[in-house]
Structure formats: structure tokens, C-alpha cells
């Protein structure tokens, strides 16, 4: 095959016409559903995506259930399904467990950072806005580049992987698949903004989890497999032909796997950068209510653990059990390493055991994972381009209407660019493994300095600017130097080996923290956190609030009272009026366009008051403590207490394996209730209001007819 590779051409499992129909049909269907939902929100729930506050941060009113569902969906990439199975096939059941632990702690960390951002920067829209307020233009531009790199490589890698998978199972034109994947997403993201992505994330989560549970149970209960006991027997019977170098006794059924733990560690660093350095996860935290950030993110963190663990274990081991049998799609041809790396383990297992209907369902799951990632990336990049670039440096006086229009244009520009970039990566010979190894080296250097921006008042401007640059140089040098030292040359093959990538990721992650501390000793200073209160709400048109108790409007009297509108940010009371158990919600402040409620740089810090009431701040600080306790608990359990005792000379017994996998499957059902069922209960009042409004409007329309 030439260097202009289009991935791995596997066995044709689904006709090209069906593949085209599914991609186009699902895109149109989801676009129609979401646009209808956005219209209902605007008409019946007073949520207008034509305002920048609604477009970028959903008016800061998203509840716990929808937050959990949206974060879960944004974090449920193809990796957690297709490639968890492929890596389990390669290295054994240790991989899915390490994969699960490599997904949840980052989201729990983001819960703590998100609630701290609410305390210190209550009106922020993006993480970059926080950097600009503290460090100025140069630091802002450095982090714009780092954030864009994170989003572009993350989104492009998913589109590239999805396109290669579609090509592999259907023979569909690679470029066509690359174009069609983001096409429908562009329409509903451009029109609906962040709240639209929250809604579509919920639908993605609903469909994807149903399919994940269906695949797991259907494969296990197939007569060829014979349940958990049958799967264990088949894996042990074929142990000789499935010997894994680096595993204890070459077994698939051991946690003592050198390659699995290296992969797991690289994954942890890479995933940490994909969360902290992705402004989409910050935006989702800004969009939540006061009481929703921590429980929403922690629910998603716990729920996501069971997806790669359960599905990856069952599908990956099943692939090992049947890949040399007549039911395997490519039998009697050898199942190659290239096909495994292309992610074809899962579709081949589904084809062998479930048939054509299973492949159609797999295609739907693939679409869910892809479009969820793409939509999250689009809204994040559009916010960077419109708010952090256009409004900051090109047109600071841009009206809200123009800002939203620029956001729409940015979504389209990003879609075009990411499509072209994905095709270029593929023609350059990059695959999912190489991108996964390079991304931590590129994006990890910004993590610790960004966390210091919110948590350490001593970090200087020079430290923020230089430490990620020096960190990237350090990580890149370690990565390439180790590859050359171990393998004698530097190329795509040696740089996607495990040890060089791991050492490079460690260097990229930790060295910027050291650089920042050292550089901050030069001309030290202490930042006053009140400076963050100068960040204002986006200039928005007055919108009728759905809850007057939580969305006070600035009236003409307020406008005329200059002592209130020009010298301070007034505290906003969010104390429940009579019911002490009522939920404290983030206020939606509606500004007057001529006299917006802001704190300009000319106002003394002593005259600036926090916009939240004392009760709300106390509540936020309580959640902040809870968030760190939850993070420490998750890290200790998933990094130490659970996997480490099993990293020994031990092969799972049949009883232990059945118990292990049963808990993983139960976890999938727990995830379903946490991010599918609970959001319906949590948002029941809005659902009823919207449904009632549609029903009444329909009755009125029909009566007129």
C-alpha cells in the first residue's frame, strides 16, 4: 500500500449504500430533533440561543442531571468503546480496567476546578478569558494556541479514526466519510449553541448506552460464547495461541501486564490534557447551576468508568476466543496487527455473533461517539475564535448580535478546517496510536500552569508564558531522544512505541510545574483574586427570565443610579425566600446595553464586591471541599487500592473472573441510571413545561383549522 494510506481495508461488513444512508440519515435526524428542541426552548422556556450568554454558557442554568449526561457524552469517545476492545485484544483484561481509571479522575478534578472558577471568576465564559485577565495579551495568545492545538488534535483524531473505521467495514470513500461526519453537527451547533450540545449529548448518551449494554449482553449470551463461564473456558483453552509477551505467563487473564500499565499511564496523561486544556469542559462547568457542578461532574466520572471496563473486557476477550474459528469474518486469513490497531476487533466480533443487524447498530454507536465529540469541539473552538480572538483583539465593541454571528461562522470554519486536517493526517500516515502518543507531549505542558492560575497567587506572567513552552521542548526532546536511544532511529514506528511516549508525556506534564515555580522566583508578586471580578458578563439583550427570583433585571432606576452601576458589582442574592431546603441557583444577570454592570480597570479593588451573596459563596466553598474529597477518593481507589494489589503473579480464576466482569456489567446499568434516567427526573419541570406548551399550541392550531 502506498504512503497515501486510507486506513486498513477490512472485510466489507456493510454495503457502501447503507453506510452513506446511515451517515446522512442520522445526521439529518439529529439535526431536526435538536433544532426543534431549541425552538421549544426559545418559545416555551425563554431560552434564546441568539444571545451570547445562552450560546456560550447556556445562561449558567444547566442542572445536575443534564450536566452529568453532557460531560459523560463529551468524554465517551470512540476510544472507550472500539479501542478499549482492541487494546484488550492486544494486552488482556488489565487494559479495560486501567482505561476506566484513566477516564474518571480527570473529570473529578475538573469538578473541583470548575467550582473554584465559579467562586473566583463568576462571569467567565472560557478558561482563556481567565488567563487574559490575570496575565495579559501574551499569556492569552500562548494559551489560545495550546487550547486550539488540544481541540484540533482531539477532534481530528476522532474524525480520522471514525472515517478509517467506516472505510474498514464498508469500503466507503474515506474523504466522503470525513466530510459527512461533522456535516449535521455543524447545523445544530451553529444554531443552538452550547445548550444544543447539552441536548444532543443527552440523546447520544441515551442511544449509546443502550447499544453498549446490548452489545455486551448479546455477545455474552450468544450460544457460541456460553456466558461468562464459557468465555473464560474459551480464553483458557486458546491460551497457547494467544500468548501475550510481557504478561504474567503470557496470559490474557492477569493484571500483571507491562504493556497494559504503560498504555494506561500514557492514557492518563493524555486524557488529563484533553480535559483541563479543552475549554469545552470549562464551558460546561460555567454553564451549570451553583449546586450542579460538582455532583454533575462526579456522577459522570463514576459512570464513565464502567464503559471501557465492561465492554472492552467482553468484546476484547471474545475476539481472542473466536478469531481463529470459521465464524470470524476474515477466516481463514490471519487477523493482522494492522487490523487490530485500526479498531476492527469490535465490528468483527459483532458481525460474527450478532450479524448484519448488529453491524448497523455498531454504525449507529460509532455515529453517536463521533458527533458528540465533534459538537463539543465545535462549540469550544467557536467560543475561542469569537470571544477570545474576535471580541478581544479585532472588534472589542462588537454587539451581542454580531458576536453570535461570528460564533456561527466560526463553527463552519472549524468544521471545514478539521475536515481538511483529518484528511491530511491520514494521507500523512498518522494513525490513532501515533496521535494518542503525540498529543500528551503537545498539550500536557499547559496543565499545571493553568491550574496554578486559579490556585496559586504567586505564579508570575513570565512563568505562565515560558513554562509551557519549555515543558513542550523538554517533553519532545525526551520522547524523540528515548525513541532514538532505544530503537536507533526516529520515525512513525519508533515514536509510537510505549516507553518513549510515556517518558515524553511525563516530561511534558511535570517539568512546566518545576519551571513555573523557579521562574516565579524572579520578580515575585502576589495576585489579588478580586481582579477576576473585573470580568463581565457578555453584553446581552434583555431576555424575559423564566424565574424572576433568580434572574433580577437591571431596571431604569438602576441605570440612573450611577453609584450602583459604575462603582461596584452588586452582590446578587440567591437565598431561597421561604423554603430553606430549596436549591440555590446561579443567577442569570440581564444587563442594560448602555450601562452594563461591569467592573472596569479604573475602579479600585476596594470598591468591587463579589456578585454572589454570602450564602451562595458559602455553598460554593462547601462544594469545593466535597470536590477535592471526591477526587482524592477516586484517585486512591482506582490508582492504588484496587489495581495495585492485583499487579502480581496471579491469573484470574474462573470464579474471580465471573465476579469481576459481572461488576463491570452492573456498572454499565448504574451509568445508565446516572446519566440517562436521572436527568429526566432532574429536568422534569422543564420537560413538563415544554411538553405542555407544545400541546397547548397544537390544540390552538388545530382548533383554528
ROLUM-865102 format. One record per residue (C-alpha): residue in one letter; x, y, z. Coordinates in steps of 0.5 Angstrom, whole numbers, plus 500, padded with zeros to 3 digits. Layout:
BEGIN
AXYZ ...
This chain:
BEGIN
X500500500 X503507498 X504512503 X498516502 X494510506 X487511507 X487506514 X486499513 X481496509 X478490513 X472485511 X466489508 X461488513 X456493511 X455496504 X457503502 X450505500 X448503507 X454507510 X452513506 X445513508 X446512516 X451517516 X447522512 X440520515 X443520522 X446527521 X439530519 X435526524 X439529530 X440536527 X432536526 X431534533 X436539536 X433545532 X426543534 X428543542 X432549541 X426552538 X421550544 X427552549 X426559546 X419560546 X416556552 X422556557 X425563555 X432561553 X434564547 X441562544 X441568540 X444572546 X452570547 X451568554 X446563552 X450561546 X457560550 X455558557 X447557557 X445562561 X449559567 X443555569 X444548567 X442543572 X446537575 X443531571 X444535564 X451537566 X453529568 X450527562 X453532557 X460531561 X459524560 X457524553 X463529551 X468524555 X465518551 X470518545 X471512541 X477510545 X472508551 X469503546 X472501540 X479502542 X478499549 X476493546 X482493541 X487494547 X484489551 X485484545 X492486545 X494486552 X489483556 X484485561 X488489565 X487495560 X480496560 X481497568 X487502567 X483505562 X477506566 X481509572 X485514566 X478517565 X475518572 X480522576 X481528570 X473529571 X473529578 X479534578 X475539573 X469539578 X474542583 X477547578 X470549576 X467550582 X473554584 X473558578 X465560580 X468563586 X474567584 X471568576 X464568577 X463571570 X468568566 X466564559 X472561557 X479559561 X483563556 X479569559 X482568566 X489567563 X488574560 X485578566 X491575570 X497575565 X495580559 X496579552 X502575551 X500569556 X493570553 X496568546 X500563548 X494559552 X490560546 X495556541 X495551547 X488550547 X487550540 X492545539 X489541544 X482541541 X484541534 X488534535 X483531540 X477533535 X481531528 X484524532 X476522533 X474524526 X480521523 X479514527 X472514525 X473515518 X478510518 X473505521 X468507517 X472505511 X475499514 X468496515 X464499509 X469501504 X466508504 X470513501 X475516506 X474523504 X467523504 X466520511 X471525514 X466531511 X460527513 X461526520 X461534522 X456536517 X450535521 X453537527 X455544524 X448546523 X445545530 X451547534 X452554530 X444555531 X443552538 X450554541 X452550548 X445549550 X444545544 X450541545 X448539552 X441537549 X444533543 X449530549 X444527552 X441524546 X448521544 X448518552 X442515551 X443511545 X450510546 X449507553 X443502550 X447500545 X453499549 X449494554 X446491548 X453489545 X456487552 X450482554 X449480547 X456477546 X456474553 X449470552 X451468545 X451460544 X458461541 X461464548 X456461553 X456466558 X462469563 X464462565 X464460557 X468466556 X473464561 X474457559 X475459551 X480464553 X484459558 X483454552 X487458547 X492461552 X498458548 X496461541 X494468545 X501468549 X502476550 X509478551 X510482558 X504479561 X505474567 X506467564 X503471557 X496470560 X490475558 X487474565 X492477569 X493485572 X501484571 X502487564 X507491563 X504494556 X498495559 X500499565 X505503560 X499504556 X495506562 X500511564 X500515558 X493515557 X492518564 X497524562 X494525555 X486525558 X488530563 X491535558 X484533554 X480535560 X484541563 X486544557 X480543553 X476550554 X469546553 X470542560 X471549563 X465552559 X460546561 X462548569 X461555567 X454553565 X452550571 X448552577 X451553583 X449546586 X450542580 X458543578 X461538583 X455533583 X454533576 X462532574 X463527579 X457523577 X460523570 X467521573 X464515576 X459513571 X465513565 X469508569 X464502567 X464503560 X471501557 X472496563 X465492562 X465493554 X473493553 X473486557 X468483554 X469484547 X477484547 X477477550 X471475546 X476477540 X481473542 X477467543 X474466536 X479470532 X481463529 X475460528 X470459522 X465465524 X471470524 X469475518 X476474515 X477467517 X482463515 X486469513 X490472519 X488477523 X493482523 X496487528 X494493523 X487491523 X487491531 X490498531 X485500526 X480498531 X477492527 X476488533 X469490536 X466490529 X469483527 X466481534 X459484533 X459481526 X461474528 X456474534 X450478532 X450479525 X448485520 X443488525 X449488530 X453492525 X448497523 X447498531 X455499531 X455504526 X450508530 X454507536 X460510532 X456516530 X454518537 X461518539 X464522534 X458527533 X458528541 X466529541 X465534534 X460538537 X463539544 X470541540 X466546535 X463550541 X469550544 X473553538 X468558536 X468561543 X475562543 X475565536 X469569537 X470571544 X478571546 X480573539 X475577535 X472581541 X478582545 X483584539 X479585533 X473588535 X472590542 X466594541 X462588538 X455588539 X452581542 X448580535 X455580532 X459576537 X453571536 X454571528 X462571529 X461564533 X456561528 X461563522 X467560527 X463553528 X463553520 X470555519 X473550525 X469544521 X472546514 X479546518 X478540522 X476536516 X482538512 X486537518 X484530519 X485528511 X492531512 X493527518 X491521514 X495522508 X501523512 X501516515 X499518522 X494513526 X490513532 X496511536 X501516534 X497521535 X495519542 X502519544 X504525541 X498529544 X500529551 X507531549 X504537546 X498539551 X501537557 X505543558 X500548560 X496544565 X500546571 X501553570 X493553568 X492550575 X496555578 X493561575 X487559579 X490556585 X497560586 X497567587 X505567586 X505565579 X508571575 X507573568 X513571566 X513564569 X506562565 X509564559 X515561559 X514554563 X509551558 X514553552 X520550556 X516544558 X514542551 X521543549 X523538555 X518533553 X519533546 X527532547 X525526552 X520523547 X525523541 X531522545 X529516548 X526513541 X533514538 X536511544 X532505545 X531504537 X537507534 X532512529 X526517530 X520515525 X513514526 X514507528 X519508534 X516514536 X509511537 X512505542 X510506549 X517507553 X519514549 X511516549 X511515557 X517519558 X516524554 X509525557 X512525564 X517531562 X511535559 X507534565 X511535571 X517540568 X513546567 X511546574 X518546576 X520551571 X514556574 X516555581 X523557579 X521563574 X516566579 X522567584 X525572579 X521579581 X516575585 X509578586 X502576589 X496576585 X490579588 X484575587 X479580587 X482582580 X478577577 X472580579 X473585573 X471580568 X464582566 X458578563 X458578556 X454584553 X447581552 X440583550 X435583556 X431577556 X425575560 X427571565 X424564567 X425565574 X425572577 X427570584 X434568581 X435573575 X434580577 X433585572 X437592572 X432597571 X432604569 X433606576 X439602577 X441605571 X440612573 X444611580 X451611578 X454610585 X451603584 X452602577 X459605576 X463604582 X461597584 X459590582 X453589587 X452582591 X446578588 X442575593 X441568591 X438566598 X432562598 X426566600 X422561605 X424554603 X431553607 X432547603 X431550596 X436549591 X441555591 X441557583 X447561579 X443568578 X442570571 X444577570 X441581565 X445587563 X443594560 X447595554 X448602555 X450602562 X453594563 X454592570 X462592570 X468593574 X473597569 X480597570 X480604573 X475602579 X479601586 X479594588 X476596595 X470598591 X469592588 X464587591 X463580589 X457579585 X454573589 X451573596 X455570602 X450565603 X452563595 X459563597 X459559603 X455554599 X460554593 X466553598 X463547601 X462544594 X469546593 X471542599 X467536597 X470536590 X477535593 X475530598 X472526592 X478527587 X482524593 X478518594 X477517586 X485517586 X486513592 X481507590 X482507582 X490508582 X492505589 X487501593 X484497587 X489495582 X496495585 X494489590 X493485583 X499487580 X503481582 X504474580 X496472579 X492469574 X484470575 X481464577 X474463574 X470465580 X474471580 X473473573 X466472573 X465476579 X470482576 X466482570 X459482573 X461488577 X463491570 X457490567 X453492573 X457499573 X454500566 X447500568 X449504574 X452509569 X445509565 X441511571 X446516573 X446520566 X440518563 X435516568 X437522573 X437527568 X430526566 X428527574 X432533575 X429536569 X422534570 X419541571 X422544564 X420538561 X413538563 X413546561 X416545554 X411539553 X405543556 X407549551 X407545545 X401541547 X397548548 X400551542 X398544538 X391545540 X390552539 X393551532 X388545531 X382549533 X383554528 X384549523 
